[in-house]
Amino acid sequence: MSRPGRDDAPDRLYTLTGGRSRSGPDSPFDLVTLVLAECEPAPGMPSEHMAILRMAQAPIAVVEVSAELRLPVSITKILLSDLLAAGRVSARHPRRSALPDPDTLEQVLVGLRNL
């Protein structure tokens, strides 16, 4: 069984990324980073960039973009970094739900046991 992106010709991936193998060290992207398009695709853009902008009309996780493009996550992060640098997408981490303090939960549990 082949994995997406694994059997792609290496020269295609090289061409997509301009020879880069990693996104920059200050890249904000990890697997769950949400990406949102800030503009519409423009004529003359690489097809992968256009596809990302179409997908990201609503927030979408990096891992989902990678799966839809059938590209390795590392390549997807490079493409997203290019779009972010151009101001075409924004990135943010999902909000964590506000969990109560563990001490408060412990106090509630003790109170319930005392009833």
C-alpha positions in Angstrom: 0.0 0.0 0.0 1.4 3.4 -0.9 1.0 6.5 1.2 0.0 9.8 -0.2 3.0 11.9 -1.3 5.4 9.0 -0.7 5.4 7.8 -4.3 5.3 11.3 -5.8 8.3 11.9 -8.0 10.9 13.7 -5.9 11.5 16.3 -8.5 7.8 17.3 -8.3 8.1 17.9 -4.5 11.4 19.7 -5.1 9.7 22.0 -7.7 6.8 22.7 -5.4 9.0 23.9 -2.6 11.7 25.6 -4.6 14.2 23.0 -3.2 13.4 23.7 0.4 13.1 20.7 2.7 11.7 22.5 5.8 9.7 25.5 6.6 11.6 28.2 8.6 12.4 27.8 12.2 9.9 30.5 13.1 7.1 28.7 11.3 3.8 28.8 13.3 2.5 25.6 11.8 2.0 22.2 13.5 -0.5 19.5 12.7 -3.5 21.2 14.5 -2.8 24.8 13.5 -5.9 26.3 11.9 -5.4 28.0 8.6 -7.8 30.6 7.2 -7.7 32.2 3.7 -7.4 36.0 3.7 -8.0 36.3 0.0 -9.3 34.5 -3.1 -7.0 32.6 -5.4 -5.5 34.7 -8.1 -4.7 33.8 -11.7 -1.1 32.6 -12.1 -0.7 31.2 -8.6 0.6 27.7 -8.3 -2.3 25.2 -8.3 -1.4 23.9 -4.8 -1.7 27.5 -3.4 -5.0 28.0 -5.2 -6.3 24.7 -3.7 -5.2 25.7 -0.2 -7.0 29.0 -0.5 -10.2 27.3 -1.7 -10.0 24.8 1.2 -9.3 27.5 3.8 -12.4 29.5 3.2 -13.4 28.2 6.6 -10.7 27.3 9.2 -9.0 24.0 8.4 -6.2 22.2 10.2 -2.8 21.7 8.6 -3.1 18.0 8.7 -6.4 18.2 6.8 -4.9 20.4 4.1 -2.1 17.9 3.8 -4.5 15.0 3.4 -6.6 16.8 0.9 -3.6 17.8 -1.2 -2.1 14.3 -0.8 1.2 15.8 0.1 3.5 15.1 3.0 2.9 17.4 6.0 6.4 18.9 5.7 5.7 20.0 2.1 2.3 21.4 3.1 4.0 23.4 5.9 6.4 25.0 3.3 3.5 25.9 1.0 1.5 27.4 3.9 4.6 29.3 5.1 4.8 30.9 1.6 1.1 31.9 1.7 1.5 33.2 5.3 4.5 35.3 4.2 2.5 36.7 1.3 -0.4 37.6 3.7 -2.8 35.2 1.9 -3.6 33.1 4.9 -3.6 33.5 8.6 -2.8 30.9 11.2 -3.9 30.3 14.8 -3.9 27.5 17.2 -7.3 26.1 18.3 -8.6 27.5 21.5 -8.3 25.3 24.5 -11.5 24.9 26.4 -11.4 26.6 29.7 -10.9 23.7 32.2 -11.5 24.3 35.9 -8.5 24.3 38.2 -7.8 20.7 39.4 -7.8 22.0 43.0 -11.4 23.3 42.5 -12.5 20.0 41.0 -11.0 18.2 44.0 -12.8 20.5 46.4 -16.1 19.8 44.6 -15.5 16.1 44.7 -14.8 16.2 48.5 -17.9 18.3 49.0 -20.0 15.8 47.1 -18.6 12.9 49.1 -19.5 14.8 52.3 -23.2 15.0 51.3 
